[in-house]
């Protein structure tokens, strides 16, 4: 369920609006009756798992070797 509040009310009651969002409400902030922002509960960031790509990515031993001259000329438009 959404609750619409005007900009002035949002400024003066921000902590109350955050409590509403924490409880699952969605808050729409309007300026001159036109919706301009939506407050929603932030999702928890996903934790990265080290080694998740192990065995799925391959990199050549010479991946950082200089490009052949013909490729460099092509990149330069020659």
C-alpha positions as CSV (number, residue, x, y, z in Angstrom):
1,X,0.0,0.0,0.0
2,X,1.3,3.5,-0.9
3,X,1.0,6.7,1.1
4,X,1.3,10.0,-0.7
5,X,2.8,13.0,1.2
6,X,3.7,16.5,0.0
7,X,7.2,17.8,0.1
8,X,6.8,19.9,3.2
9,X,5.3,17.1,5.2
10,X,8.1,14.8,4.0
11,X,10.7,17.3,5.2
12,X,9.1,17.6,8.7
13,X,8.2,14.0,9.2
14,X,11.1,12.1,7.6
15,X,11.8,9.8,10.6
16,X,8.1,8.9,10.7
17,X,8.1,8.1,7.0
18,X,11.2,5.9,7.4
19,X,9.4,4.0,10.1
20,X,6.5,3.4,7.7
21,X,8.9,2.2,5.0
22,X,10.6,-0.1,7.5
23,X,7.2,-1.6,8.3
24,X,6.6,-2.4,4.6
25,X,4.8,0.7,3.4
26,X,5.7,2.6,0.2
27,X,5.8,6.4,0.5
28,X,5.3,8.7,-2.6
29,X,6.6,12.3,-2.2
30,X,4.8,14.8,-4.3
31,X,5.6,18.4,-5.2
32,X,2.6,20.5,-6.2
33,X,0.6,17.3,-6.4
34,X,2.9,15.7,-8.8
35,X,4.7,12.5,-7.6
36,X,8.5,13.1,-7.8
37,X,10.0,10.4,-5.5
38,X,9.3,7.1,-4.0
39,X,10.6,5.8,-0.7
40,X,10.9,2.0,-0.5
41,X,12.7,-0.4,1.8
42,X,16.3,-0.9,0.8
43,X,17.3,-4.5,0.1
44,X,20.2,-6.1,1.9
45,X,23.3,-6.1,-0.3
46,X,24.3,-9.5,-1.4
47,X,27.6,-10.7,0.1
48,X,30.3,-11.7,-2.4
49,X,31.6,-15.2,-2.2
50,X,35.3,-15.5,-2.9
51,X,36.1,-18.0,-5.6
52,X,32.6,-18.0,-7.1
53,X,34.1,-17.9,-10.6
54,X,36.8,-20.5,-10.0
55,X,37.0,-22.9,-12.9
56,X,34.5,-20.9,-15.0
57,X,37.0,-18.2,-16.3
58,X,40.1,-18.8,-18.4
59,X,42.7,-16.2,-19.2
60,X,45.5,-16.7,-21.7
61,X,49.1,-16.4,-20.4
62,X,49.7,-13.6,-22.9
63,X,46.4,-11.7,-22.3
64,X,48.4,-8.5,-21.6
65,X,50.9,-8.9,-24.4
66,X,51.1,-6.0,-26.9
67,X,48.7,-6.3,-29.9
68,X,50.1,-7.2,-33.3
69,X,50.9,-4.1,-35.4
70,X,48.1,-4.9,-37.9
71,X,45.5,-4.7,-35.1
72,X,47.0,-1.4,-33.8
73,X,46.8,0.1,-37.3
74,X,43.2,-1.0,-37.6
75,X,42.4,0.7,-34.2
76,X,44.1,3.9,-35.4
77,X,42.1,3.7,-38.6
78,X,45.1,3.3,-40.8
